[in-house]
Amino acid sequence: MKKILFSLILMLATIQLFAQNNDIEMADTLRSNGKIYVVVACIVIILLGLIAYLFSIDKRLKKIEKEN
């Protein structure tokens, strides 16, 4: 039953993807002005910060687990 439900959910997700329109004016405007690179750079910086934070938390937890 779980496999059937999971398959149905995946099929519904792909149907939604086919219904999307690819004419995104904001992305075209940002790309033509060269500002899309600023957006991508901000996203990369945020993701790198989150990854560094998660690794630091993992190190602290390992240290606490070793002490106990």
PQR file of N, CA, C, O and H, with PARSE charges and radii, in Angstrom:
ATOM      1  N   MET A   1       0.830  -1.193   0.000 -0.4000 1.5000
ATOM      2  CA  MET A   1       0.000   0.000   0.000 -0.0000 2.0000
ATOM      3  C   MET A   1       0.871   1.253   0.000  0.5500 1.7000
ATOM      4  O   MET A   1       0.558   2.237  -0.670 -0.5500 1.4000
ATOM      5  N   LYS A   2       1.970   1.208   0.758 -0.4000 1.5000
ATOM      6  CA  LYS A   2       2.851   2.368   0.821 -0.0000 2.0000
ATOM      7  C   LYS A   2       3.498   2.644  -0.536  0.5500 1.7000
ATOM      8  O   LYS A   2       3.663   3.798  -0.931 -0.5500 1.4000
ATOM      9  H   LYS A   2       2.225   0.409   1.302  0.4000 1.0000
ATOM     10  N   LYS A   3       3.860   1.575  -1.241 -0.4000 1.5000
ATOM     11  CA  LYS A   3       4.482   1.743  -2.557 -0.0000 2.0000
ATOM     12  C   LYS A   3       3.514   2.363  -3.549  0.5500 1.7000
ATOM     13  O   LYS A   3       3.905   3.203  -4.360 -0.5500 1.4000
ATOM     14  H   LYS A   3       3.726   0.638  -0.920  0.4000 1.0000
ATOM     15  N   ILE A   4       2.271   1.962  -3.492 -0.4000 1.5000
ATOM     16  CA  ILE A   4       1.267   2.517  -4.405 -0.0000 2.0000
ATOM     17  C   ILE A   4       1.030   3.982  -4.096  0.5500 1.7000
ATOM     18  O   ILE A   4       0.946   4.805  -5.008 -0.5500 1.4000
ATOM     19  H   ILE A   4       1.953   1.279  -2.834  0.4000 1.0000
ATOM     20  N   LEU A   5       0.924   4.309  -2.834 -0.4000 1.5000
ATOM     21  CA  LEU A   5       0.706   5.700  -2.430 -0.0000 2.0000
ATOM     22  C   LEU A   5       1.896   6.569  -2.819  0.5500 1.7000
ATOM     23  O   LEU A   5       1.724   7.682  -3.314 -0.5500 1.4000
ATOM     24  H   LEU A   5       0.992   3.640  -2.094  0.4000 1.0000
ATOM     25  N   PHE A   6       3.090   6.060  -2.596 -0.4000 1.5000
ATOM     26  CA  PHE A   6       4.298   6.805  -2.956 -0.0000 2.0000
ATOM     27  C   PHE A   6       4.376   7.013  -4.466  0.5500 1.7000
ATOM     28  O   PHE A   6       4.735   8.101  -4.918 -0.5500 1.4000
ATOM     29  H   PHE A   6       3.230   5.155  -2.194  0.4000 1.0000
ATOM     30  N   SER A   7       4.050   6.000  -5.244 -0.4000 1.5000
ATOM     31  CA  SER A   7       4.054   6.112  -6.707 -0.0000 2.0000
ATOM     32  C   SER A   7       3.027   7.134  -7.176  0.5500 1.7000
ATOM     33  O   SER A   7       3.292   7.918  -8.087 -0.5500 1.4000
ATOM     34  H   SER A   7       3.759   5.116  -4.877  0.4000 1.0000
ATOM     35  N   LEU A   8       1.865   7.122  -6.556 -0.4000 1.5000
ATOM     36  CA  LEU A   8       0.819   8.079  -6.918 -0.0000 2.0000
ATOM     37  C   LEU A   8       1.256   9.510  -6.624  0.5500 1.7000
ATOM     38  O   LEU A   8       1.017  10.410  -7.429 -0.5500 1.4000
ATOM     39  H   LEU A   8       1.650   6.485  -5.815  0.4000 1.0000
ATOM     40  N   ILE A   9       1.882   9.721  -5.498 -0.4000 1.5000
ATOM     41  CA  ILE A   9       2.370  11.063  -5.146 -0.0000 2.0000
ATOM     42  C   ILE A   9       3.432  11.527  -6.131  0.5500 1.7000
ATOM     43  O   ILE A   9       3.427  12.684  -6.550 -0.5500 1.4000
ATOM     44  H   ILE A   9       2.076   8.989  -4.844  0.4000 1.0000
ATOM     45  N   LEU A  10       4.342  10.634  -6.503 -0.4000 1.5000
ATOM     46  CA  LEU A  10       5.375  11.001  -7.470 -0.0000 2.0000
ATOM     47  C   LEU A  10       4.782  11.332  -8.840  0.5500 1.7000
ATOM     48  O   LEU A  10       5.237  12.265  -9.501 -0.5500 1.4000
ATOM     49  H   LEU A  10       4.346   9.694  -6.162  0.4000 1.0000
ATOM     50  N   MET A  11       3.779  10.581  -9.269 -0.4000 1.5000
ATOM     51  CA  MET A  11       3.147  10.867 -10.556 -0.0000 2.0000
ATOM     52  C   MET A  11       2.435  12.211 -10.531  0.5500 1.7000
ATOM     53  O   MET A  11       2.473  12.954 -11.511 -0.5500 1.4000
ATOM     54  H   MET A  11       3.409   9.822  -8.732  0.4000 1.0000
ATOM     55  N   LEU A  12       1.788  12.527  -9.416 -0.4000 1.5000
ATOM     56  CA  LEU A  12       1.111  13.817  -9.312 -0.0000 2.0000
ATOM     57  C   LEU A  12       2.115  14.970  -9.311  0.5500 1.7000
ATOM     58  O   LEU A  12       1.830  16.043  -9.843 -0.5500 1.4000
ATOM     59  H   LEU A  12       1.757  11.923  -8.619  0.4000 1.0000
ATOM     60  N   ALA A  13       3.277  14.752  -8.720 -0.4000 1.5000
ATOM     61  CA  ALA A  13       4.305  15.793  -8.702 -0.0000 2.0000
ATOM     62  C   ALA A  13       4.836  16.050 -10.110  0.5500 1.7000
ATOM     63  O   ALA A  13       5.103  17.198 -10.463 -0.5500 1.4000
ATOM     64  H   ALA A  13       3.508  13.880  -8.288  0.4000 1.0000
ATOM     65  N   THR A  14       4.991  15.012 -10.913 -0.4000 1.5000
ATOM     66  CA  THR A  14       5.495  15.209 -12.277 -0.0000 2.0000
ATOM     67  C   THR A  14       4.447  15.855 -13.163  0.5500 1.7000
ATOM     68  O   THR A  14       4.795  16.612 -14.070 -0.5500 1.4000
ATOM     69  H   THR A  14       4.774  14.079 -10.627  0.4000 1.0000
ATOM     70  N   ILE A  15       3.170  15.575 -12.925 -0.4000 1.5000
ATOM     71  CA  ILE A  15       2.114  16.222 -13.706 -0.0000 2.0000
ATOM     72  C   ILE A  15       2.138  17.724 -13.453  0.5500 1.7000
ATOM     73  O   ILE A  15       1.934  18.515 -14.374 -0.5500 1.4000
ATOM     74  H   ILE A  15       2.888  14.960 -12.189  0.4000 1.0000
ATOM     75  N   GLN A  16       2.380  18.112 -12.230 -0.4000 1.5000
ATOM     76  CA  GLN A  16       2.442  19.528 -11.892 -0.0000 2.0000
ATOM     77  C   GLN A  16       3.606  20.200 -12.621  0.5500 1.7000
ATOM     78  O   GLN A  16       3.482  21.352 -13.035 -0.5500 1.4000
ATOM     79  H   GLN A  16       2.545  17.470 -11.482  0.4000 1.0000
ATOM     80  N   LEU A  17       4.719  19.514 -12.783 -0.4000 1.5000
ATOM     81  CA  LEU A  17       5.865  20.090 -13.458 -0.0000 2.0000
ATOM     82  C   LEU A  17       5.574  20.353 -14.929  0.5500 1.7000
ATOM     83  O   LEU A  17       6.059  21.338 -15.484 -0.5500 1.4000
ATOM     84  H   LEU A  17       4.820  18.578 -12.446  0.4000 1.0000
ATOM     85  N   PHE A  18       4.802  19.501 -15.559 -0.4000 1.5000
ATOM     86  CA  PHE A  18       4.459  19.711 -16.960 -0.0000 2.0000
ATOM     87  C   PHE A  18       3.526  20.895 -17.139  0.5500 1.7000
ATOM     88  O   PHE A  18       3.482  21.480 -18.221 -0.5500 1.4000
ATOM     89  H   PHE A  18       4.408  18.701 -15.108  0.4000 1.0000
ATOM     90  N   ALA A  19       2.785  21.261 -16.113 -0.4000 1.5000
ATOM     91  CA  ALA A  19       1.817  22.342 -16.208 -0.0000 2.0000
ATOM     92  C   ALA A  19       2.455  23.715 -16.034  0.5500 1.7000
ATOM     93  O   ALA A  19       1.798  24.731 -16.264 -0.5500 1.4000
ATOM     94  H   ALA A  19       2.820  20.786 -15.234  0.4000 1.0000
ATOM     95  N   GLN A  20       3.708  23.764 -15.635 -0.4000 1.5000
ATOM     96  CA  GLN A  20       4.335  25.051 -15.378 -0.0000 2.0000
ATOM     97  C   GLN A  20       4.724  25.731 -16.678  0.5500 1.7000
ATOM     98  O   GLN A  20       5.044  25.083 -17.673 -0.5500 1.4000
ATOM     99  H   GLN A  20       4.242  22.939 -15.447  0.4000 1.0000
ATOM    100  N   ASN A  21       4.687  27.048 -16.641 -0.4000 1.5000
ATOM    101  CA  ASN A  21       5.055  27.866 -17.792 -0.0000 2.0000
ATOM    102  C   ASN A  21       6.501  28.317 -17.624  0.5500 1.7000
ATOM    103  O   ASN A  21       6.897  28.700 -16.523 -0.5500 1.4000
ATOM    104  H   ASN A  21       4.426  27.575 -15.833  0.4000 1.0000
ATOM    105  N   ASN A  22       7.285  28.281 -18.673 -0.4000 1.5000
ATOM    106  CA  ASN A  22       8.703  28.631 -18.585 -0.0000 2.0000
ATOM    107  C   ASN A  22       8.991  30.099 -18.899  0.5500 1.7000
ATOM    108  O   ASN A  22      10.156  30.485 -18.983 -0.5500 1.4000
ATOM    109  H   ASN A  22       6.964  27.970 -19.567  0.4000 1.0000
ATOM    110  N   ASP A  23       7.968  30.917 -19.072 -0.4000 1.5000
ATOM    111  CA  ASP A  23       8.165  32.334 -19.372 -0.0000 2.0000
ATOM    112  C   ASP A  23       8.215  33.132 -18.081  0.5500 1.7000
ATOM    113  O   ASP A  23       7.207  33.695 -17.656 -0.5500 1.4000
ATOM    114  H   ASP A  23       7.021  30.603 -19.003  0.4000 1.0000
ATOM    115  N   ILE A  24       9.389  33.183 -17.454 -0.4000 1.5000
ATOM    116  CA  ILE A  24       9.562  33.920 -16.205 -0.0000 2.0000
ATOM    117  C   ILE A  24      10.244  35.249 -16.545  0.5500 1.7000
ATOM    118  O   ILE A  24      11.430  35.289 -16.874 -0.5500 1.4000
ATOM    119  H   ILE A  24      10.208  32.726 -17.799  0.4000 1.0000
ATOM    120  N   GLU A  25       9.481  36.315 -16.460 -0.4000 1.5000
ATOM    121  CA  GLU A  25       9.993  37.619 -16.859 -0.0000 2.0000
ATOM    122  C   GLU A  25      11.049  38.137 -15.893  0.5500 1.7000
ATOM    123  O   GLU A  25      12.021  38.766 -16.314 -0.5500 1.4000
ATOM    124  H   GLU A  25       8.518  36.283 -16.193  0.4000 1.0000
ATOM    125  N   MET A  26      10.867  37.878 -14.601 -0.4000 1.5000
ATOM    126  CA  MET A  26      11.819  38.378 -13.617 -0.0000 2.0000
ATOM    127  C   MET A  26      13.203  37.778 -13.856  0.5500 1.7000
ATOM    128  O   MET A  26      14.204  38.492 -13.796 -0.5500 1.4000
ATOM    129  H   MET A  26      10.078  37.368 -14.259  0.4000 1.0000
ATOM    130  N   ALA A  27      13.267  36.481 -14.126 -0.4000 1.5000
ATOM    131  CA  ALA A  27      14.557  35.834 -14.356 -0.0000 2.0000
ATOM    132  C   ALA A  27      15.203  36.366 -15.626  0.5500 1.7000
ATOM    133  O   ALA A  27      16.419  36.556 -15.674 -0.5500 1.4000
ATOM    134  H   ALA A  27      12.454  35.901 -14.175  0.4000 1.0000
ATOM    135  N   ASP A  28      14.402  36.606 -16.650 -0.4000 1.5000
ATOM    136  CA  ASP A  28      14.953  37.158 -17.892 -0.0000 2.0000
ATOM    137  C   ASP A  28      15.499  38.561 -17.677  0.5500 1.7000
ATOM    138  O   ASP A  28      16.545  38.914 -18.221 -0.5500 1.4000
ATOM    139  H   ASP A  28      13.414  36.452 -16.612  0.4000 1.0000
ATOM    140  N   THR A  29      14.792  39.361 -16.885 -0.4000 1.5000
ATOM    141  CA  THR A  29      15.244  40.723 -16.607 -0.0000 2.0000
ATOM    142  C   THR A  29      16.536  40.707 -15.797  0.5500 1.7000
ATOM    143  O   THR A  29      17.475  41.441 -16.106 -0.5500 1.4000
ATOM    144  H   THR A  29      13.942  39.074 -16.443  0.4000 1.0000
ATOM    145  N   LEU A  30      16.583  39.870 -14.760 -0.4000 1.5000
ATOM    146  CA  LEU A  30      17.794  39.788 -13.945 -0.0000 2.0000
ATOM    147  C   LEU A  30      18.969  39.276 -14.761  0.5500 1.7000
ATOM    148  O   LEU A  30      20.095  39.745 -14.597 -0.5500 1.4000
ATOM    149  H   LEU A  30      15.820  39.274 -14.509  0.4000 1.0000
ATOM    150  N   ARG A  31      18.709  38.312 -15.641 -0.4000 1.5000
ATOM    151  CA  ARG A  31      19.773  37.750 -16.458 -0.0000 2.0000
ATOM    152  C   ARG A  31      20.290  38.793 -17.453  0.5500 1.7000
ATOM    153  O   ARG A  31      21.496  38.881 -17.681 -0.5500 1.4000
ATOM    154  H   ARG A  31      17.794  37.930 -15.773  0.4000 1.0000
ATOM    155  N   SER A  32      19.407  39.566 -18.034 -0.4000 1.5000
ATOM    156  CA  SER A  32      19.837  40.562 -19.017 -0.0000 2.0000
ATOM    157  C   SER A  32      20.609  41.711 -18.363  0.5500 1.7000
ATOM    158  O   SER A  32      21.490  42.297 -18.991 -0.5500 1.4000
ATOM    159  H   SER A  32      18.427  39.494 -17.849  0.4000 1.0000
ATOM    160  N   ASN A  33      20.289  42.033 -17.117 -0.4000 1.5000
ATOM    161  CA  ASN A  33      20.997  43.096 -16.409 -0.0000 2.0000
ATOM    162  C   ASN A  33      22.265  42.603 -15.714  0.5500 1.7000
ATOM    163  O   ASN A  33      23.060  43.411 -15.233 -0.5500 1.4000
ATOM    164  H   ASN A  33      19.573  41.557 -16.607  0.4000 1.0000
ATOM    165  N   GLY A  34      22.459  41.291 -15.658 -0.4000 1.5000
ATOM    166  CA  GLY A  34      23.621  40.731 -14.991 -0.0000 2.0000
ATOM    167  C   GLY A  34      23.460  40.620 -13.490  0.5500 1.7000
ATOM    168  O   GLY A  34      24.418  40.297 -12.787 -0.5500 1.4000
ATOM    169  H   GLY A  34      21.813  40.635 -16.049  0.4000 1.0000
ATOM    170  N   LYS A  35      22.263  40.883 -12.987 -0.4000 1.5000
ATOM    171  CA  LYS A  35      22.035  40.837 -11.546 -0.0000 2.0000
ATOM    172  C   LYS A  35      21.759  39.426 -11.046  0.5500 1.7000
ATOM    173  O   LYS A  35      21.753  39.190  -9.838 -0.5500 1.4000
ATOM    174  H   LYS A  35      21.486  41.146 -13.558  0.4000 1.0000
ATOM    175  N   ILE A  36      21.531  38.486 -11.958 -0.4000 1.5000
ATOM    176  CA  ILE A  36      21.260  37.120 -11.537 -0.0000 2.0000
ATOM    177  C   ILE A  36      22.467  36.538 -10.818  0.5500 1.7000
ATOM    178  O   ILE A  36      22.321  35.692  -9.936 -0.5500 1.4000
ATOM    179  H   ILE A  36      21.536  38.678 -12.939  0.4000 1.0000
ATOM    180  N   TYR A  37      23.659  36.990 -11.193 -0.4000 1.5000
ATOM    181  CA  TYR A  37      24.871  36.498 -10.552 -0.0000 2.0000
ATOM    182  C   TYR A  37      24.954  36.959  -9.096  0.5500 1.7000
ATOM    183  O   TYR A  37      25.509  36.254  -8.253 -0.5500 1.4000
ATOM    184  H   TYR A  37      23.778  37.678 -11.909  0.4000 1.0000
ATOM    185  N   VAL A  38      24.412  38.120  -8.803 -0.4000 1.5000
ATOM    186  CA  VAL A  38      24.365  38.604  -7.420 -0.0000 2.0000
ATOM    187  C   VAL A  38      23.426  37.731  -6.603  0.5500 1.7000
ATOM    188  O   VAL A  38      23.731  37.390  -5.460 -0.5500 1.4000
ATOM    189  H   VAL A  38      23.961  38.692  -9.488  0.4000 1.0000
ATOM    190  N   VAL A  39      22.294  37.370  -7.176 -0.4000 1.5000
ATOM    191  CA  VAL A  39      21.330  36.516  -6.488 -0.0000 2.0000
ATOM    192  C   VAL A  39      21.941  35.143  -6.224  0.5500 1.7000
ATOM    193  O   VAL A  39      21.821  34.608  -5.122 -0.5500 1.4000
ATOM    194  H   VAL A  39      22.046  37.647  -8.105  0.4000 1.0000
ATOM    195  N   VAL A  40      22.593  34.575  -7.233 -0.4000 1.5000
ATOM    196  CA  VAL A  40      23.219  33.262  -7.089 -0.0000 2.0000
ATOM    197  C   VAL A  40      24.336  33.325  -6.048  0.5500 1.7000
ATOM    198  O   VAL A  40      24.480  32.407  -5.241 -0.5500 1.4000
ATOM    199  H   VAL A  40      22.691  35.009  -8.129  0.4000 1.0000
ATOM    200  N   ALA A  41      25.118  34.389  -6.060 -0.4000 1.5000
ATOM    201  CA  ALA A  41      26.200  34.526  -5.089 -0.0000 2.0000
ATOM    202  C   ALA A  41      25.648  34.610  -3.665  0.5500 1.7000
ATOM    203  O   ALA A  41      26.211  34.008  -2.750 -0.5500 1.4000
ATOM    204  H   ALA A  41      25.001  35.135  -6.715  0.4000 1.0000
ATOM    205  N   CYS A  42      24.566  35.341  -3.469 -0.4000 1.5000
ATOM    206  CA  CYS A  42      23.951  35.434  -2.135 -0.0000 2.0000
ATOM    207  C   CYS A  42      23.447  34.077  -1.664  0.5500 1.7000
ATOM    208  O   CYS A  42      23.631  33.715  -0.502 -0.5500 1.4000
ATOM    209  H   CYS A  42      24.109  35.830  -4.212  0.4000 1.0000
ATOM    210  N   ILE A  43      22.818  33.331  -2.551 -0.4000 1.5000
ATOM    211  CA  ILE A  43      22.313  32.005  -2.188 -0.0000 2.0000
ATOM    212  C   ILE A  43      23.464  31.088  -1.814  0.5500 1.7000
ATOM    213  O   ILE A  43      23.373  30.345  -0.837 -0.5500 1.4000
ATOM    214  H   ILE A  43      22.669  33.625  -3.495  0.4000 1.0000
ATOM    215  N   VAL A  44      24.554  31.134  -2.587 -0.4000 1.5000
ATOM    216  CA  VAL A  44      25.717  30.281  -2.306 -0.0000 2.0000
ATOM    217  C   VAL A  44      26.335  30.646  -0.958  0.5500 1.7000
ATOM    218  O   VAL A  44      26.705  29.759  -0.188 -0.5500 1.4000
ATOM    219  H   VAL A  44      24.628  31.737  -3.380  0.4000 1.0000
ATOM    220  N   ILE A  45      26.449  31.935  -0.666 -0.4000 1.5000
ATOM    221  CA  ILE A  45      27.020  32.371   0.613 -0.0000 2.0000
ATOM    222  C   ILE A  45      26.162  31.898   1.773  0.5500 1.7000
ATOM    223  O   ILE A  45      26.689  31.435   2.784 -0.5500 1.4000
ATOM    224  H   ILE A  45      26.149  32.655  -1.292  0.4000 1.0000
ATOM    225  N   ILE A  46      24.846  32.008   1.640 -0.4000 1.5000
ATOM    226  CA  ILE A  46      23.943  31.566   2.706 -0.0000 2.0000
ATOM    227  C   ILE A  46      24.061  30.060   2.913  0.5500 1.7000
ATOM    228  O   ILE A  46      24.131  29.596   4.051 -0.5500 1.4000
ATOM    229  H   ILE A  46      24.418  32.384   0.818  0.4000 1.0000
ATOM    230  N   LEU A  47      24.082  29.295   1.827 -0.4000 1.5000
ATOM    231  CA  LEU A  47      24.194  27.842   1.953 -0.0000 2.0000
ATOM    232  C   LEU A  47      25.532  27.424   2.555  0.5500 1.7000
ATOM    233  O   LEU A  47      25.574  26.506   3.373 -0.5500 1.4000
ATOM    234  H   LEU A  47      24.024  29.672   0.903  0.4000 1.0000
ATOM    235  N   LEU A  48      26.622  28.078   2.166 -0.4000 1.5000
ATOM    236  CA  LEU A  48      27.924  27.759   2.742 -0.0000 2.0000
ATOM    237  C   LEU A  48      27.954  28.074   4.241  0.5500 1.7000
ATOM    238  O   LEU A  48      28.543  27.328   5.025 -0.5500 1.4000
ATOM    239  H   LEU A  48      26.587  28.824   1.501  0.4000 1.0000
ATOM    240  N   GLY A  49      27.327  29.164   4.628 -0.4000 1.5000
ATOM    241  CA  GLY A  49      27.243  29.509   6.040 -0.0000 2.0000
ATOM    242  C   GLY A  49      26.456  28.478   6.832  0.5500 1.7000
ATOM    243  O   GLY A  49      26.850  28.104   7.936 -0.5500 1.4000
ATOM    244  H   GLY A  49      26.849  29.769   3.992  0.4000 1.0000
ATOM    245  N   LEU A  50      25.345  28.018   6.271 -0.4000 1.5000
ATOM    246  CA  LEU A  50      24.552  26.992   6.948 -0.0000 2.0000
ATOM    247  C   LEU A  50      25.323  25.682   7.071  0.5500 1.7000
ATOM    248  O   LEU A  50      25.264  25.023   8.109 -0.5500 1.4000
ATOM    249  H   LEU A  50      25.024  28.321   5.374  0.4000 1.0000
ATOM    250  N   ILE A  51      26.037  25.305   6.030 -0.4000 1.5000
ATOM    251  CA  ILE A  51      26.824  24.071   6.065 -0.0000 2.0000
ATOM    252  C   ILE A  51      27.935  24.181   7.107  0.5500 1.7000
ATOM    253  O   ILE A  51      28.164  23.239   7.865 -0.5500 1.4000
ATOM    254  H   ILE A  51      26.085  25.840   5.186  0.4000 1.0000
ATOM    255  N   ALA A  52      28.625  25.316   7.152 -0.4000 1.5000
ATOM    256  CA  ALA A  52      29.681  25.507   8.150 -0.0000 2.0000
ATOM    257  C   ALA A  52      29.104  25.453   9.560  0.5500 1.7000
ATOM    258  O   ALA A  52      29.711  24.867  10.457 -0.5500 1.4000
ATOM    259  H   ALA A  52      28.439  26.081   6.535  0.4000 1.0000
ATOM    260  N   TYR A  53      27.943  26.057   9.760 -0.4000 1.5000
ATOM    261  CA  TYR A  53      27.294  26.036  11.070 -0.0000 2.0000
ATOM    262  C   TYR A  53      26.929  24.613  11.479  0.5500 1.7000
ATOM    263  O   TYR A  53      27.131  24.226  12.630 -0.5500 1.4000
ATOM    264  H   TYR A  53      27.451  26.533   9.032  0.4000 1.0000
ATOM    265  N   LEU A  54      26.395  23.835  10.546 -0.4000 1.5000
ATOM    266  CA  LEU A  54      26.023  22.459  10.852 -0.0000 2.0000
ATOM    267  C   LEU A  54      27.242  21.613  11.195  0.5500 1.7000
ATOM    268  O   LEU A  54      27.180  20.785  12.103 -0.5500 1.4000
ATOM    269  H   LEU A  54      26.231  24.150   9.611  0.4000 1.0000
ATOM    270  N   PHE A  55      28.354  21.808  10.481 -0.4000 1.5000
ATOM    271  CA  PHE A  55      29.564  21.062  10.800 -0.0000 2.0000
ATOM    272  C   PHE A  55      30.119  21.446  12.170  0.5500 1.7000
ATOM    273  O   PHE A  55      30.622  20.594  12.903 -0.5500 1.4000
ATOM    274  H   PHE A  55      28.405  22.482   9.744  0.4000 1.0000
ATOM    275  N   SER A  56      30.025  22.733  12.511 -0.4000 1.5000
ATOM    276  CA  SER A  56      30.509  23.133  13.839 -0.0000 2.0000
ATOM    277  C   SER A  56      29.644  22.535  14.945  0.5500 1.7000
ATOM    278  O   SER A  56      30.166  22.125  15.982 -0.5500 1.4000
ATOM    279  H   SER A  56      29.617  23.425  11.916  0.4000 1.0000
ATOM    280  N   ILE A  57      28.349  22.481  14.742 -0.4000 1.5000
ATOM    281  CA  ILE A  57      27.464  21.848  15.722 -0.0000 2.0000
ATOM    282  C   ILE A  57      27.786  20.362  15.831  0.5500 1.7000
ATOM    283  O   ILE A  57      27.793  19.804  16.928 -0.5500 1.4000
ATOM    284  H   ILE A  57      27.925  22.813  13.900  0.4000 1.0000
ATOM    285  N   ASP A  58      28.054  19.719  14.691 -0.4000 1.5000
ATOM    286  CA  ASP A  58      28.387  18.294  14.708 -0.0000 2.0000
ATOM    287  C   ASP A  58      29.670  18.036  15.486  0.5500 1.7000
ATOM    288  O   ASP A  58      29.747  17.065  16.238 -0.5500 1.4000
ATOM    289  H   ASP A  58      28.048  20.172  13.800  0.4000 1.0000
ATOM    290  N   LYS A  59      30.673  18.884  15.320 -0.4000 1.5000
ATOM    291  CA  LYS A  59      31.926  18.732  16.072 -0.0000 2.0000
ATOM    292  C   LYS A  59      31.680  18.870  17.565  0.5500 1.7000
ATOM    293  O   LYS A  59      32.216  18.096  18.358 -0.5500 1.4000
ATOM    294  H   LYS A  59      30.610  19.673  14.709  0.4000 1.0000
ATOM    295  N   ARG A  60      30.873  19.849  17.954 -0.4000 1.5000
ATOM    296  CA  ARG A  60      30.575  20.053  19.370 -0.0000 2.0000
ATOM    297  C   ARG A  60      29.837  18.855  19.957  0.5500 1.7000
ATOM    298  O   ARG A  60      30.135  18.420  21.069 -0.5500 1.4000
ATOM    299  H   ARG A  60      30.438  20.478  17.310  0.4000 1.0000
ATOM    300  N   LEU A  61      28.876  18.326  19.210 -0.4000 1.5000
ATOM    301  CA  LEU A  61      28.130  17.174  19.702 -0.0000 2.0000
ATOM    302  C   LEU A  61      29.014  15.948  19.846  0.5500 1.7000
ATOM    303  O   LEU A  61      28.877  15.198  20.813 -0.5500 1.4000
ATOM    304  H   LEU A  61      28.634  18.680  18.306  0.4000 1.0000
ATOM    305  N   LYS A  62      29.911  15.734  18.906 -0.4000 1.5000
ATOM    306  CA  LYS A  62      30.840  14.602  19.011 -0.0000 2.0000
ATOM    307  C   LYS A  62      31.730  14.746  20.241  0.5500 1.7000
ATOM    308  O   LYS A  62      32.021  13.764  20.924 -0.5500 1.4000
ATOM    309  H   LYS A  62      30.022  16.343  18.120  0.4000 1.0000
ATOM    310  N   LYS A  63      32.161  15.976  20.519 -0.4000 1.5000
ATOM    311  CA  LYS A  63      33.004  16.223  21.694 -0.0000 2.0000
ATOM    312  C   LYS A  63      32.226  15.948  22.972  0.5500 1.7000
ATOM    313  O   LYS A  63      32.762  15.343  23.901 -0.5500 1.4000
ATOM    314  H   LYS A  63      31.925  16.773  19.964  0.4000 1.0000
ATOM    315  N   ILE A  64      30.986  16.378  23.035 -0.4000 1.5000
ATOM    316  CA  ILE A  64      30.153  16.145  24.216 -0.0000 2.0000
ATOM    317  C   ILE A  64      29.862  14.655  24.384  0.5500 1.7000
ATOM    318  O   ILE A  64      29.859  14.147  25.505 -0.5500 1.4000
ATOM    319  H   ILE A  64      30.551  16.869  22.280  0.4000 1.0000
ATOM    320  N   GLU A  65      29.617  13.949  23.269 -0.4000 1.5000
ATOM    321  CA  GLU A  65      29.362  12.516  23.351 -0.0000 2.0000
ATOM    322  C   GLU A  65      30.590  11.751  23.837  0.5500 1.7000
ATOM    323  O   GLU A  65      30.451  10.784  24.586 -0.5500 1.4000
ATOM    324  H   GLU A  65      29.620  14.362  22.358  0.4000 1.0000
ATOM    325  N   LYS A  66      31.758  12.153  23.435 -0.4000 1.5000
ATOM    326  CA  LYS A  66      32.981  11.496  23.883 -0.0000 2.0000
ATOM    327  C   LYS A  66      33.215  11.706  25.372  0.5500 1.7000
ATOM    328  O   LYS A  66      33.715  10.810  26.052 -0.5500 1.4000
ATOM    329  H   LYS A  66      31.871  12.938  22.827  0.4000 1.0000
ATOM    330  N   GLU A  67      32.860  12.879  25.886 -0.4000 1.5000
ATOM    331  CA  GLU A  67      33.030  13.165  27.295 -0.0000 2.0000
ATOM    332  C   GLU A  67      32.102  12.312  28.155  0.5500 1.7000
ATOM    333  O   GLU A  67      32.445  11.934  29.275 -0.5500 1.4000
ATOM    334  H   GLU A  67      32.454  13.608  25.333  0.4000 1.0000
ATOM    335  N   ASN A  68      30.943  12.020  27.620 -0.4000 1.5000
ATOM    336  CA  ASN A  68      29.977  11.200  28.381 -0.0000 2.0000
ATOM    337  C   ASN A  68      30.289   9.770  28.133  0.5500 1.7000
ATOM    338  O   ASN A  68      29.614   8.889  28.665 -0.5500 1.4000
ATOM    339  H   ASN A  68      30.664  12.326  26.710  0.4000 1.0000
TER
END
